[in-house]
Amino acid sequence: MGMGHGELGIGYWLLIFLPLLSLLYPLPTPLKVHGNGR
């Protein structure tokens, strides 16, 4: 667990959590728009 590397850790977690949150909680976010585009 790279706790020291906060930036990298947060970035990785965001990449995993953002899509999950978007699926769990469909909110009007830029990420959702990108998903629709795909």
Secondary structure, DSSP 8 states (H G I E B T S, - for coil): --SS-HHHHHHHHHHHHHHHHHHHS--S-HHHHHHHH-
